[in-house]
Amino acid sequence: MSILKGTVSFSGLWVYKDDHTDVRILGAIAKILPDLFSLQSVQKAIVSEWKDELKATSAAKSYERTTSITVQPNQGNPETPYKFDLPKWHEMGEGIAIPSIPAGRNMEDPVSHAHGGFQPDRNPTFKKFSTRTMRPVVNFDTCIKCTLCWLQCPDSCFDVTPEGLYDANMQACCGCGVCEAVCPVKECVTMVNETEFSDNSSQWEDWRKDKDAYKTWLEDKIKSHPERSHGFRYRGQYEEQIPEMLEIAREK
Amino acid sequence: MAVATVIEEQRKSEETALITGSEAIAVACKLADVDVITAYPIRPYDTVMQYVCKLVANGEMDCEYIVAEGEHSQFEIVKHASACGARVFCGSSGVGWMYAMEALTVTPALRIPMIAMVGNRALDDPGAFGVEHNDALTVRDLGWQLVWVDNAQEALDTALIAYRVAEDRRIFLPCAISCDGAFLTHSQALVKIPSQEKVNEFLPPYNRGDLLLHPDNPITVAPQGNEDWVMEIRRQNYAAMERSYGVIKEAYADFGRIFGRSYGNPFFEEYMTDDADIVLMGMGTLSISVKVAIRQMRKEGKRVGFVRMRWFRPFAAEELAKSLQRFAAIGVIDRDYSFGSPYLGGVLAGEVRHALYPGPGKKPPVVDFICGLGGREVTVPDVQRMAESVYNAAEGKAQPLTQWIGLRE
């Protein structure tokens, strides 16, 4: 397994070809498979195709930075990946018609046991959380209940709590980051890399049970792990970032 | 070396490129100097149009490139351009091809030698991007020539051959070249690109002759007919298809002579059939899994062969029957469906059984396997399962005539 650390492309979709991902991969391949082609031939091809010395430099930098480790079979994450059990043809409904999700239920406060709010029932078989690379952490103390996160979430992941706060349900959240982008309060909703978490427990329930502990946990998550896996926190962030990236690439 | 000599050398030489099936066909359009191309986006065929417009933008190709507002217009425009003497190219996939259906029916009827690429795609609903052959097959009765290719080299070569055959005055029928969606349209392989000189030697210019729509040639095309006229007009298309067997053979022979690449029998490819007990049949890129499986089975002493249909229309029934009668049983892999057909079998199996039935020779049992629909892979274990069933049939053990392979059941 070879690793090349770098800034991920926008939304993981590699929309902007000028971020040099393509030439960095070529440099990495030259390092891993020197019998296939050399760094020199990569750089020669880059210069002849794009007439861009900076791209050739990026390839060389990636060549230097690529590291490899040997991975044995069955080494690594011991968790069983989530498996879908797909239905047989005769178990499926006919007419390519998908039954709509049944409504939902009240939420129950873990401390006061008050009932209220609304938690939609979610699709029992298709779990979008399995591909999540980052998740929102919510500061329930600073929330002004503007409802924008709940409204704008493309998958209706926010459960409405009995007191009218919005709890991102980790069973449903796929980690798109729209909630962070629309929240008007600074650091009320913050996207944090998914590797910082190990379960889908409810943040609101944790906050209700121990507000101080939750606050500490939240601040720790936000402070040391601000990196989004993809996308931007606010409009204009890409325009701000790209000159910085080019500067870094230009550094001799 | 003088510049002129360098250019001359390049024109004569053959280069090799790593390109997709779609790009191979775009390159063939460039070599064939196509005059009018209409495009409309639908995946997976539209990569061919992306490559074409790149060639046009780079000045490597001189043609009218029109983006129509839908597939119906797309196919109508090139039909009319062809009627006016332009060499044309078009294409679509799946439901896009369906959207053009009215144009597709009239194209062969008017003897328009349009070359179209179909990037085989599953029909909606439920809608999938993956490969199924039904889209191209929907025109199988109308007078379109239909050919399936399974690699990028064959795609390029067949496109050139298709122009030669379709535009032959004895034929003047459109030809649809089917490339499996994604598996061929989007996968790259090394392709030898012939020189312009050789292509010019192989492919004469398009000459519409007395059917040309032009003020100097006052004709009316496509008036409404009635029961006094329709049968005779249809009979003319029948004759053109009859002649196409011979024209196809001529074209392939010439192709082999000029380009040094011979395909042998143009209508179908035979793989390890010389000593085979049983054969499997199919079209398109499933051939790759089948050939891998056959080599594995051969190591176990099972002598299985494979017949890959290239030309579906015209269907070389007599030649195929003659070949198939050598085997104890036949398994047809249908990457398509035909609900309600005899024995609920797929399209290819129906054609194969039909080819065998009238002939004088033996009629081996034919088992039909529906497999690989919607882009699901035809895997090597799938093929081994099929061969097992065909062996059972060869031994006289009754097998279900139509079997669905790789299905969750």
Interface residues (C-beta under 8 A of the other chain):
Chain A: L86 P87 K88 W89 H90 I96
Chain B: D125 P126 L407 R408 E409
